[in-house]
Every structure is written in structure tokens, then in C-alpha cells.
């Protein structure tokens, strides 16, 4: 039996779980710590809370981390060493919302559990084999050499859906991971062939605080005609837009449903439309669809969004829509146990 401490650092929360893997992962104890965006990115400071929760349980023999972006040089889950850490430092340029928090956790874990191997599980790995038509961005090709391409994210969630479907895995599957961050992925025969997020986790579906896809001319206009600099623009794109920007209230779907104001309603309807448009795009990439899976916090728990998606895609005859819980952490535990 391998005992894995899983640390899943997201844009709005830190999830932790202690798993016994023998050979399937079984959760022993776990929890979620809310981490507001304006509360800093030093997630290592939460280790006291985590260790209190783990008291009395077996000591982990390996630690698995969800890493949102490994950059251009890391496309496979791996054991963390100095070379990997250097690449993760550089990759923070691609995912400033997630990278620094993950690095802080890795360093804190090294102090708390010296000698315990740490494994990096990348959200981008599932998409690493996408065809060139999906990976290549429509910019001058000389930028490709610096790693500017479509990476795709929520790969661990997608992996977990494929694993759970098992023998029921269809040839043409669309996975809509809908949460604080949201993306839609086209899966053919168990492999990603296209996805809505691109170079960073900011593109694709309109999200809780992120713009999703937006006319690049809007950003150029704001740089040219307002006082915004690159740092302020990054804050606007990742922290102040999406449903938060539209509603002027919150990016939390529960808050918006309860508020029932005109702007909150608009934000919700825009999110639902954005999801439907991205699903339709992935169906085009697949040349049809056999199953749609809704997952993530909103996908699994907000029935209104599920119904809106079904209604928005009612033009597709006989669409098999399923709600399946994302098991990112269990997927990390499996990879960590295998690589320890």
C-alpha cells in the first residue's frame, strides 16, 4: 500500500487528501481550504491546517501535486527535482494565477516531509498529443519555438472521467469541466484532440473571474487608450472579468442565482451561452458526438446550468448527457503512487 498526500492548488481553493492506493485510491481524510485571490499565493502557509487534519493518520510515503502549467518542457507527470523546479519557475509566466501557489506548496512540503518524494501531475499532460491543427495558434510561427501554443488544462479532471467511464467510453466524447475555471475538451477514443483553453487557463469559456475568449482588439484598445499597463490588464483578464465583471457582484454561481438581479442574471446567461458555444465547437472538431459529460463544481451541482446546457443543445438529436464527479485528486494519487 502506498500512502499519498495529494495537494490540489486551484485559483480559489486548496484541496488536500490522504489516499491509500492498493491498487485503487481510497480517500482516508481530506478537506478544502478557501483561498481568495486577494489573499496572496503562498499556499504553503496552510500546512499547519493540513497537518492538524492528518494527525493520527499514516504518514505519507509520497506527495502528489496538481500543477496547472508545466511550460513547454514538461508534458509528462514526473518526480520533482531541481531541474523540474526550474522549469516550474519559468512556467509561472504562463499561469501566474496558479504557478506561484503550487511552488510554495512544493517547498513547504519539502520542509515538512524531508526525503518524501514529490510528484508533479500536470493538467496539460492529457492534451500533449493534440494534433497540430489544435495545438498551433494563429500567430507568426517564430513564436512557437518559445512555447507559444495551445496547451489545454483540466487534464487531470478529463483523465478521471475517461477512467471512470471505462468500458462505457464512447468514441466521441465531450467533457465540460465547469467550475471557477471552466473548459471544454473533445476526446476521441480516450485521447484529447481539441480543447477550449489555450496558452493559458484564461481562454475559452467565460468564467467566474476570467474573460475566456475575447476579441484581442479589446485588450489592445485598453492598452492604447486607458491607463492600464500589462500588470493591470492581467488583473482585469484573470480576476475582475467573467461573471464577476458582468454582475458587479460575484463569480460564485450560488451567489448569482440567489441575487436574481438583472446583471447577475445576464452574467449567468452569458456563462451558459459560452458553455454551449464551446461544446458545439468541440463537436465540430469531433465530427459529431456520442456523449457529453458535465463535471466540476458547477457542472456537478448546479442543476439550472445543466438544464440550460441541455436546452441550448436540444438541436442535437439523442444527445447522451451525463453528470460525473471529477476525481482529480484520486487521479493524482494514482500517478503519484505509480511514479514514487
C-alpha positions in Angstrom: 0.0 0.0 0.0 1.2 3.5 -0.9 0.0 6.4 1.2 -0.3 9.6 -1.0 -0.8 13.1 0.3 -2.5 15.0 -2.6 -2.2 18.8 -2.8 -4.5 20.4 -5.4 -4.0 24.1 -5.6 -6.6 25.9 -7.6 -7.4 29.5 -8.4 -9.9 29.8 -5.5 -9.2 26.9 -3.2 -6.6 24.4 -1.9 -7.8 20.8 -1.7 -5.9 18.2 0.2 -6.4 14.5 0.7 -4.6 11.5 2.1 -5.1 8.4 -0.1 -4.3 4.7 0.4 -3.5 3.3 -3.0 -3.7 -0.5 -3.1 -4.1 -0.6 -6.1 -7.1 1.7 -6.4 -7.1 5.0 -4.5 -9.2 5.2 -1.3 -9.6 8.5 0.5 -8.6 8.4 4.2 -9.2 12.1 5.1 -9.4 15.3 3.1 -10.7 18.8 3.0 -10.8 22.1 1.2 -9.3 25.5 2.2 -10.8 28.6 0.5 -8.0 30.8 -0.9 -9.4 34.2 -2.0 -7.4 35.7 -5.0 -6.5 38.8 -3.0 -5.1 36.6 -0.1 -1.7 36.1 -1.7 -0.3 33.0 -3.3 1.8 31.5 -0.5 -0.3 28.3 -0.1 2.5 26.8 1.9 1.2 28.7 5.0 -1.8 26.4 5.1 0.3 23.4 6.0 -0.5 23.8 9.8 -4.2 23.3 8.9 -3.4 20.3 6.7 -1.2 18.6 9.3 -3.8 19.1 12.0 -6.3 17.3 9.8 -3.8 14.5 9.1 -3.0 13.9 12.8 -3.4 10.2 13.7 -3.4 9.0 10.1 -0.5 7.2 8.4 2.5 9.4 7.3 2.5 9.9 3.6 5.1 7.9 1.6 4.7 10.2 -1.4 3.2 13.6 -2.1 1.4 14.4 -5.4 0.8 17.9 -6.6 -1.6 19.2 -9.2 0.5 21.5 -11.5 -1.6 23.6 -13.8 1.1 24.5 -16.3 4.5 22.8 -16.8 5.5 25.1 -19.6 7.0 23.9 -23.0 9.4 21.4 -21.5 7.1 19.3 -19.2 4.4 17.3 -20.8 4.5 14.1 -18.7 3.9 13.6 -14.9 7.2 13.2 -13.2 9.1 13.2 -9.9 10.1 16.7 -8.8 13.8 17.5 -8.7 15.9 20.7 -9.1 15.5 20.6 -12.9 11.7 20.3 -12.7 11.5 23.1 -10.1 13.5 25.4 -12.5 11.0 24.6 -15.3 8.1 25.2 -13.0 9.5 28.6 -12.0 9.8 29.5 -15.7 6.2 28.2 -16.4 4.8 30.8 -13.9 4.9 33.2 -16.8 2.1 31.1 -18.5 0.0 30.6 -15.3 0.6 33.4 -12.8 -2.8 32.6 -11.2 -1.7 29.1 -10.2 2.1 28.6 -10.6 3.5 30.5 -7.6 0.9 28.9 -5.2 2.0 25.4 -6.3 5.7 26.2 -5.9 5.1 27.5 -2.4 3.3 24.2 -1.6 6.2 22.1 -3.0 8.7 24.0 -0.9 6.6 23.8 2.2 6.1 20.1 1.7 9.8 19.5 1.3 10.4 21.2 4.7 7.6 19.3 6.5 8.3 15.9 4.9 12.1 15.8 4.1 13.1 12.9 2.0 9.5 12.1 0.9 9.3 12.0 -2.9 7.1 14.6 -4.5 5.4 14.1 -7.9 4.2 16.8 -10.3 1.0 15.9 -12.1 0.3 18.3 -14.9 -3.1 19.5 -16.1 -1.5 19.9 -19.6 -0.4 16.2 -20.0 -3.7 14.9 -21.2 -3.6 17.4 -24.1 0.0 16.9 -25.0 -0.8 14.7 -28.0 -3.3 17.0 -29.6 -2.9 17.3 -33.4 -1.1 20.3 -34.9 -4.4 21.9 -36.1 -5.4 22.2 -32.4 -2.1 23.0 -30.8 -1.0 25.7 -33.2 -2.1 29.3 -32.5 -2.7 31.7 -35.5 0.4 33.9 -34.8 3.8 34.2 -36.6 5.4 30.8 -36.5 8.7 32.0 -35.0 6.9 32.3 -31.6 6.2 28.6 -31.5 9.9 28.0 -30.6 9.3 29.9 -27.3 6.4 27.6 -26.3 3.6 29.8 -27.5 0.9 27.2 -28.4 -2.4 25.7 -27.2 -1.7 23.6 -24.1 -5.1 22.9 -22.7 -6.0 22.4 -19.0 -8.2 20.5 -16.6 -6.4 17.4 -18.0 -6.4 15.5 -14.7 -10.2 16.0 -14.5 -10.6 14.7 -18.0 -8.3 11.7 -17.2 -10.5 10.9 -14.3 -13.7 11.0 -16.4 -12.1 8.7 -19.0 -11.0 6.3 -16.2 -14.5 6.3 -14.6 -16.3 5.6 -18.0 -14.1 2.6 -18.6 -15.9 0.2 -20.9 -18.6 2.7 -21.5 -16.1 5.1 -23.0 -17.6 6.3 -26.4 -15.6 7.1 -29.5 -16.6 10.8 -29.5 -16.8 12.4 -26.0 -17.1 16.0 -25.0 -16.1 16.8 -21.4 -17.3 20.2 -20.0 -15.4 20.9 -16.7 -17.4 23.8 -15.2 -16.2 25.4 -12.1 -14.5 28.6 -11.0 -12.3 27.8 -14.0 -14.1 26.2 -17.0 -13.1 24.4 -20.1 -14.5 22.0 -22.7 -12.5 19.2 -24.3 -13.0 17.0 -27.3 -12.0 13.4 -26.7 -11.7 10.8 -29.4 -11.1 7.2 -28.3 -9.9 8.3 -24.9 -7.5 11.0 -26.2 -7.8 14.8 -26.3 -7.9 16.2 -29.8 -9.0 19.7 -29.1 -9.9 21.9 -26.1 -11.2 25.4 -25.3 -8.3 26.8 -23.2 -5.2 27.8 -25.0 -1.7 29.1 -24.0 -3.0 29.9 -20.5 -6.1 29.0 -18.4 -7.7 32.4 -19.2 -9.2 31.5 -22.6 -12.3 29.6 -23.9 -15.4 29.7 -21.8 -16.3 32.8 -19.9 -15.6 32.0 -16.2 -16.1 33.2 -12.7 -13.4 36.0 -12.9 -11.7 35.3 -16.2 -12.7 36.7 -19.6 -12.5 33.5 -21.6 -12.2 34.1 -25.3 -12.3 37.8 -26.1 -11.6 40.0 -29.2 -7.8 40.8 -28.8 -8.6 44.2 -30.1 -10.4 44.9 -26.8 -7.1 44.4 -24.9 -5.1 46.5 -27.5 -7.7 49.3 -27.1 -7.4 49.2 -23.3 -3.6 49.3 -23.5 -3.7 52.1 -26.0 -6.5 54.3 -24.8 -6.5 53.9 -21.0 -4.1 54.0 -18.1 -3.9 50.2 -17.9 -0.4 48.7 -18.1 0.4 44.9 -18.6 0.0 44.1 -14.8 -3.3 45.9 -14.6 -4.5 44.2 -17.7 -3.6 40.8 -16.4 -5.6 41.6 -13.2 -8.6 42.6 -15.4 -8.4 39.5 -17.5 -8.0 36.9 -14.7 -9.5 38.5 -11.6 -12.1 41.2 -12.5 -13.9 39.9 -15.6 -16.2 37.0 -16.4 -19.3 36.7 -14.2 -17.7 38.9 -11.6 -17.2 41.7 -14.1 -20.7 41.4 -15.7 -22.6 41.1 -12.4 -20.6 43.6 -10.4 -21.3 41.2 -7.5 -19.6 37.8 -7.6 -18.3 35.0 -9.8 -19.9 32.4 -7.5 -22.8 30.8 -9.3 -24.6 30.2 -5.9 -24.4 33.9 -5.1 -25.6 35.0 -8.6 -28.6 32.6 -8.5 -29.6 33.9 -5.1 -29.2 37.6 -6.1 -31.5 37.4 -9.0 -30.6 41.0 -10.2 -30.6 42.0 -13.8 -26.8 42.0 -14.1 -26.5 38.7 -12.1 -29.0 37.1 -14.5 -27.1 38.4 -17.5 -23.8 37.0 -16.2 -25.4 33.6 -15.7 -27.0 33.6 -19.1 -23.7 34.7 -20.8 -21.9 31.8 -19.0 -24.4 29.3 -20.1 -24.3 30.5 -23.7 -20.5 30.5 -23.7 -20.5 26.9 -22.5 -22.9 25.8 -25.2 -20.8 27.6 -27.9 -17.7 25.8 -26.8 -19.4 22.4 -26.6 -20.6 23.0 -30.2 -17.1 23.8 -31.3 -15.7 20.6 -29.8 -18.5 18.6 -31.5 -17.3 20.2 -34.8 -13.7 19.0 -34.0 -15.0 15.5 -33.4 -17.3 15.4 -36.4 -20.2 14.5 -34.1 -20.7 13.5 -30.5 -21.8 10.3 -28.7 -21.7 11.6 -25.1 -21.4 14.9 -23.2 -20.2 14.8 -19.6 -20.7 17.7 -17.2 -18.3 17.8 -14.3 -16.6 20.3 -12.0 -18.3 22.3 -9.2 -21.0 23.9 -11.4 -21.3 21.0 -13.8 -21.9 18.5 -10.9 -24.0 20.6 -8.6 -25.9 23.4 -10.4 -29.0 21.8 -12.0 -30.0 25.1 -13.6 -26.8 25.2 -15.6 -27.3 21.5 -16.6 -30.8 22.3 -17.9 -29.6 25.4 -19.7 -26.9 23.4 -21.5 -29.4 20.6 -22.5 -31.8 23.3 -23.8 -29.1 25.1 -25.7 -28.1 21.8 -27.4 -31.6 20.5 -28.0 -30.9 20.7 -31.7 -28.6 17.7 -31.4 -30.9 14.6 -31.6 -30.5 12.0 -28.9 -27.5 13.6 -27.1 -26.4 11.5 -24.1 -25.7 14.0 -21.3 -24.2 12.6 -18.1 -23.1 14.3 -14.8 -19.9 12.6 -13.5 -17.9 13.8 -10.5 -14.4 14.9 -11.3 -11.8 12.8 -9.4 -8.7 15.0 -10.0 -7.3 14.1 -6.6 -7.7 10.4 -7.0 -6.1 10.6 -10.4 -3.1 12.4 -8.8 -2.9 9.7 -6.2 -2.7 7.0 -8.9 0.0 8.8 -10.8 2.0 9.6 -7.6 1.8 6.0 -6.4 3.0 4.8 -9.8 5.9 7.2 -10.0 7.1 7.1 -6.4 
